[in-house]
Amino acid sequence: MTDLATPLGVLDAIAGRRSIRSFLPREVPRATVEAILEVAARAPSGSNIQPWKVTVLTGAPLAALTAGLHALALAGDPGSDAYTYYPKAWREPYLARRRKVGWDLYGALGISRRDTDRMRAQTARNFLFFDAPVGLLFTIDRDMELGSWLDYGMFLENIMIAARGFGLDTCPQAAFITYAEEIARRLAIPDTETLVCGMALGFADPDAPENRFETERAPVSTFTRFVDRLD
């Protein structure tokens, strides 16, 4: 453990996790990143195969990659998604939830529904890792099946919670799969691997309006069924 911050209790770390979209330029020590990844790797995986692979970017390599991806996004390059993240046909309640978080974010930034240029610019900030000093890119071997992807999700969540324990924040970013081929080319990622997502890591900017809105969560009663007996 470093002296970056007083460690949070696990429940506080989970409850305090947010997707942060603006970071301070303050550096994160490499030892801290390694410590986060080390504890995150305690995530369970089927037969302990540990399917995760991580590329950590900081400094000049981070700046070079993000500049190129940001330019592609601003130019409207559609890229080619590594996989289909969202459902092909949206329905309720998922459509309403998606729309609400989008409009809540734009509302916090003062972006109106007609201001498509500012919307595009905000979306493109994904590819800057929202100015975080650390950018993480996650890959998995292409021959892994659904179970390993489930394992990967637990690994990613561990990273986000462990980061909170160090007083840091994160933003998991599926946006990077749009430019998976470009990322693979620039980072010499082998064809045997596919991009899972990216993640920004750093110190949240407390003054950024996009960091001050909180997404809602459905109450437990809406997604849980307690079985009292079987007939």
N, C-alpha and C positions, 0 to 999 in steps of 0.2 A: 504493500500500500504506500502511496506517495503522500506528501503533505498538501496536495492540491485542495482538498476539502475534507470536512468531517464526513466520514462514511454515513450513508443513509441506511435506515432499516429497510429490509427487503420490501415490505408493504408500501412504505413511503416512496421507494424507488420506482415501484410499479405504478402507483397512483400518480406520481409526478412526471412520468414519461410523456413527452409531447413530441410531435413532429415539428422540429424547429426549422424555420426557413430564412433565418438571417443570423450569421455568426460573427463574433468578434475576431479580429486578426491575431489574437493571442495564440501562441504556439502551444501545442500539446507535446510533451516529451515522448520520445520513442518508447521509453521504458513503460510509460503509462499505457500506450497502445498495446504493447506486448502483454502487459498484465491483464488488460481487458480481454484480449483474445485468448489468453491462457485459461482464464476462469470460464469464459464463454464455451470453450471446447469441452467443458464438463457436461454439455447438453447430451441427452440420450440419443443413441442412434441404433438402428436395428443391427444386431450382432456386432455392435461397436465398430462399424465400418468407417464412421466419421467422414462423410462425403464432402465436407466443405473445403474450399480452396479460396484464399483471400489475397488480393493485391492491394497493398497500402501505398497511397500516393501523397506526397507532401512536396513543398518547395517548388523547384523548377519543373520537375516532371508533372506535378499536379497542374501547374499553371499552363503548361504546354498542351496537355490533353484537354483541359476544360476550355481553353481559348478556341481550339478547333471544333469541339462539339457545340459550344455556344454559337459559333458562327454558322454552323449547319442548321441549328434550330431557328435562328433569326432569319435565315434565308428560306425557311420553309421546306427544307429537305425532309422528306417523309421517312427516310431510313427504311429499315426492314426489321420488324420485331423478331426477337429471338424466339418468342413463344407468345401465345395469347393469354394475357393476364386477366382481362375482364371478360364477363359473359358476352356472348355474341348478341343476345337479345336481352335488353334491360327490362326488369319488371319490379313491381313494388314488393317489399318496402325499400329495395336496394337503390332504385332510381331516385327516390326522394332523398335518401340519405346522401347519395353522391352529389345531387344538385345543391343540397343545403351546405355541405362542407365547402363546395366551390364558391357559392355566393357569399358565405360567411368570410372566407378568406379575402375575396375581392372587396367585400364591404369594409373589412378592417384596413385595407390598403387604399380605400377611396376610389376603387375602380368600378365604373358603372357597367351595366350589361351591354351598352353600345360601344364601349371603348375597347374594341378588339385588338388594337395595337398594344395597349398596355397589358391586356390579357396574355398576348403572345410573348411579350417581353418578360412577364412574370413566370410563365411556363418555361421559358428558355433559361431562367436562373437555376433550374434544376441542374443543368449541365455545367454550372459553376460550383456545384455542391453548396449552393447558397453562401459562397465565400468562406466555407469552413476551411480550417488549416489542414484537415486530414480528409482525404477521400478514400473510401473503401469500395472495392469492386469484388463481387463474389461470383465464383464459377463452380460448376459441377460437371463431372464426366457425363457425356451424352448418353452413355449406356446405363445410367442409374434410373431406377423406376420411381413411381410415385411415393413409395415409402421413404426413400432417401430425400425427396423434396420436403416431406413432412418433417423429417429430422432436421433439415436445413432451417426450416422456420423456427424451430426451437433454439438453434444456434444463434440465429439473427436476433431473436428476442433476448437471449442471454447477453449479447453484446450491448443492446440498448439499455438493459437494466444495470449491467456492470458499469456502463458509462455514467449512469446517474450516481452510482456509488463513489465515483471519482469527481463528482461535481460537474460532469460534462453532459452535453446533450447530443442528440442524433436526429437524423431524418432518413428513414428508409425510403429508397427511391427506385420504383419500378421504371421510371422514365428512361433510364439508361439502356433498357433492352431495345429501345428504338434504334439505337446506333451500335448494336452489339457487334456487327461486322467491322465497323470502323474502329471500335475499341479493341477488338481482337487483333486487328492489323497493327495498330499503333503500339500495343503492349505485347505483341508476339505471343498471344494466347493460342495454344494449339487447337487444331480443328476438333480434337477429341473432347473439348470442353465447351460448355455453353454458359452464357452469362445469366445469372439468377437475378441480380439487382445491384444497385449501388447503395451507399450510405454515407451521409455527411456526418462528421464527428468533430466536436469542438465546444467552445464556450458560447452559449446563446447570448445574443445582443438583447439586453432587457428593454431597450428603448424602441426596438423595432415593432411597429404595430402588428405585423403578421405573426409575431410571437405571443401576442396577448389575447388572442381568441382561443377558446377551448372547444374542441369537438365534443359532441354529445355522445353518450352511450345509452343504449336501450337498457331498461331495468331488467334485473335477473328474471322476473316473472314472465317476460315476453319471449325468452329463449330457453327456458328450463322447464322440464317436466319431471316432477318427483313421483315415482311409482310406489304407492303404498301397499298394493297387493296385486297378485296375479289371479285371474279367474281360472 
